[in-house]
Structures are given as structure tokens and as C-alpha cells.
Amino acid sequence: MKVNIGKNTLLPYILDRRYNKIDLAIITHMDLDHCDGIIYLMQKIKIKTIVIGKQYETSDNYKKFLKIANTKKINVKIVEAGEKINIEKNIIFDILWPDSKNIITENSINNNSLVFKLKYKGFSVLFTGDIEEKAEKKILEKYSKELQSTILKIAHHGSKTSTTSEFLKAVNPQYALIGVGKNNKFGHPSEITINKLKEMNIQIYRTDEFGEITIKLNKSIKISS
């Protein structure tokens, strides 16, 4: 039985915390598991702006997204490598991918996922969508020190097709976050990926074991579930 994530999880979660609008939402790519919930939310709650990466191929999900955004008068900000989004003082999103000069045609939707780095003072998080090895290699060719981050959101739910050793070394995170469903049919996260993280002594937080993961910053980082 298919579960409507937007209806059954995302909207109740937001309303339970007494929010009735969203200033900014981000969609990394148009695979159903990454956009279905927010597409439902767009129809039920006020969203001011949604950031997406530049699209190099169309899809039914993308067409549906654009139609609803137009109807609901939601500002859609389409970005690509080299752009910055200033949220407020000291909070910046650096957009690292996709790149119109380096479009990947193989598994295009995943490999042209939105990759961005959240920077706040000396703290940073690298978000990677569902990029795979081919995209990681292209990103490594384009960037060097820019990738280093405090926290890495592991790509593609911890799949063995992502998180190459070279990419992991370039990011050199203290913590790794893995968004993954419990007992999922794909067997994510891969033991290969988990072992790479353990070998580098990176602390792992995964949603199938911890549920909701909260990050709090003061003078130090506190991650809880």
C-alpha cells in the first residue's frame, strides 16, 4: 500500500509544531521520494519560495510541480553552480551543482541533483541529493577545499553507488547523516558505505535507527534524535 508522505507525515509534522507557513523549501531533484511530500504540501500550506536546481530534462513530477507553483503563486528559484543564497546574516547556501557546463546524461535526474553547502560561521553542512559516483568525480574536478564540511548528508540514502572514498576524504566530515526508510526494499544504506564512514571515524546518524535528527548549534554542535 502506497503511503502519502505529504498527507500522513509531512503536513501533520509541520502543523504539530504550530507552523502555518514556510518561507523557504528546497527540492534536490524530481524523483518521487524527494518531491512528492513537498508537492502535496504546496497545495495545503502557504510556501513563499521553493529552490530547485536547474533541470536538464522534463518529467511528470516537474510538470506537476510547476503547475501547482504557478497556481499557488509560489516563487520558484532555479539555481546552478556558482550561485549563492543569502538566508540571513551569517547563513549562506553555496550552490555547487548542477552545472550547465558539466551536464551528466547518465541517470540524469540523480546525477544533476542540487548539491549545496550551508555555511554558518565556522559550521557547514554539505547536502548531496542523490548524486552518484559520476557526479562526485565531476564535483571533485571542479572544487577542492570548498567541499570540506562539518556534516555530510550522505548521497542517495547511503547507496553503494555513491560516497566514493575520494569524495569522502575531500569533505572530511565529523558527522554523517543518512536519510533512509526502515526495512527499505533497496537495502540502503549499503554496508560498503557504512564501513567507509567507520574507517574514517565519522559519527553516523541514520533516520531508520534514530528517527528525526535535530542539530543544535551554540558554542558546540549537539545532534539528537
N, C-alpha and C positions, 0 to 999 in steps of 0.2 A: 504494500500500500504506500503510495506516494504521500509524503508529509509536506504541507505547505509551510515552509520555514518562516516566511514573512508573517503569515497569519498566526501560526501556532507558537512561534518562538520570538522573532524579532520585535514585532509590534507590542506584544504583552510585556516584553523585557523593558522597552522604552517607556511605555505608559506606567509601568510599576515604579519607575524611578521619577515619575511626575514630570516628564518632558512632553511637551506638546508640539515641538517643532525642532528641526535640525538645521543648523546654519550651513554645515559643510559635510558632504558624504563623498567617499572615494570608491570607485569601482576599478579594480585592477584589469579586468578583461570580461568578455561577454560569454564565458562558459556559464551554464545554468547554475552551477553550485556557487558561483561568485557574484551573480547578479539577480537571481530570482527573488531573493528576500527583499532587496532594495527596490526592485521593480514593484513589488506588492506595496511596500511602504510608501512609495511615491504617490500612490492612489489614496492613501489613508491618512497621511500626516503632512504638514507643511515642511517642505525642504527648500531651502533658499538656493543652494548651489551644489552641483554634483561635478566632481572632477573625474575625467576618464582620459586614458591615453589615446593618442591618435590611432584611428582604425584603418587598417590596410585591406580589410575585406569585410563584406557585409554579412549579416546573419539575421535570422528571425528575431533573436533576442535584442540585437542592436536596433532593429526597426521598431520593435515594440517599445524599447526604452525611449527612443527619440519621439515617438508619437505621444507617449504619456508626458514626457518632459515639456513638449510643446503645448499640450492641453492644459497642464497644470502650471504653465509659465515658470518652470524651473530653469534657472540659469545653468547651462551646461558648459563647463570649461574644458576644452580639449587641449591636452598638453603633450609635449615630447621632450626629448633630451635637451638639456641646456636651459630650460625654464626654471623659475623659482616661484613658489607661492608663499607669500608672507602672511602668516596667520595673525600674529600679534607680536609685540616686542619680544625678541629673542627666540621666537618659534618660526622656523622656516622649513619648507619642504623643497629639497633639491630634486628635480626630475632628472633621472639618469637614463631612462628607457621608456618607450621605444624611440628609435632613431630613424628618421626618414632616409638617412644616408646609409643605413645598415639594416634594411628590412629583411627579416628572415621569412622565407616562404614555406619552410618545413614546419608543420604543426604551428601554423602562423598565429592563431589566437593565443596559444600559450606562450610562445616564444617572443611575441611582441606585447606581452603583459606590461602593465605600468609598474616600473621599478622606481622607487623614490626613497630618499633619505630624510627622515625627520631629525632636525637639529635643534637642540635647546641647550644653550650654553655649552658645557662640556659633555653633554649626553646626546646619544644619537641612536636611532633605530633604522635599520635597512629593511624595507618591505619589498618583496620579490615576486608577488603574484604566483604564477605557475610556470615561470621560465624553466627551461631545461638546459642541458649541458651546452648545446649550440649557442644559446643566448648568453650563458655565463661566459663562454670564451670570447664572444664579441664584446661584452661589457668589460672583461679584463683587458682587452686590447685598447679600449677607449679610456679607461680610468686606472688609477693606481692607488694613491693614498686616499682618494675620495671615498673608497668603499669601506674603509675601516670604521666600525660601528660598535657601540656598546652592546646592542642587541641585534640579532639577526632573526627575522621572520623567515623560517626555512621554506624554500620554494616547493611548490607542488605537493604539499601535505607530507613532505618527507620521502617522496618517491626516490627510488634508486637512480632515476634518470636526471636528477638534479643534485645540487650541493657537491660539486666536484671538490677534491682536496685543494686544488689551486684557488678556487673561488673562496673556499672557507678560510684559507690562510690569508688571503687578501683582506677579508672582512675582519678576521681575528676577533670575534665577539666574546664577551664574557658569558652571555646568556643566549640560548636559542629557544624560540617559540615555534611550536608546531601546531597548526590548526588542522585537526583531523577528527573524524567521527569514530565513535567506539564501534569495534567489530565491523569496520567498513569492508566492502567486498573486494577492494583493491589490495588489501593487506598493508596499507600505509599506517605508520611510517616504516620504511624498509630498515631491516637490521643493519644493512650496509651503511645507511646514513647515520643511524644511531651510533654505530661503532666509531665512525669518523669523528662525531662530536665528543664521544667519551675519550678518544685518544688525545684530543686537544684540551681535555679537562673543561669543556664548555658545559655549563649548567643547563639542563634541559627541562622545559616546561611544555607539556602537551595537553591539548584540550580533552582528549579521550580519557586521560587519567586525572586531570585536575579540574576539568570543567572551566568555568570562567576564570580568566587570568587577569589580575589587576596589577598595574605598575604605578608606584608612587615615588615621587622624587622630592627630596628635601636636600639635606647635605649628603645623603647617600641614596642608593636605589633599594627599594623594597618591592619584591614581587610576591604576590599572594594569590591564593585561589579560594 
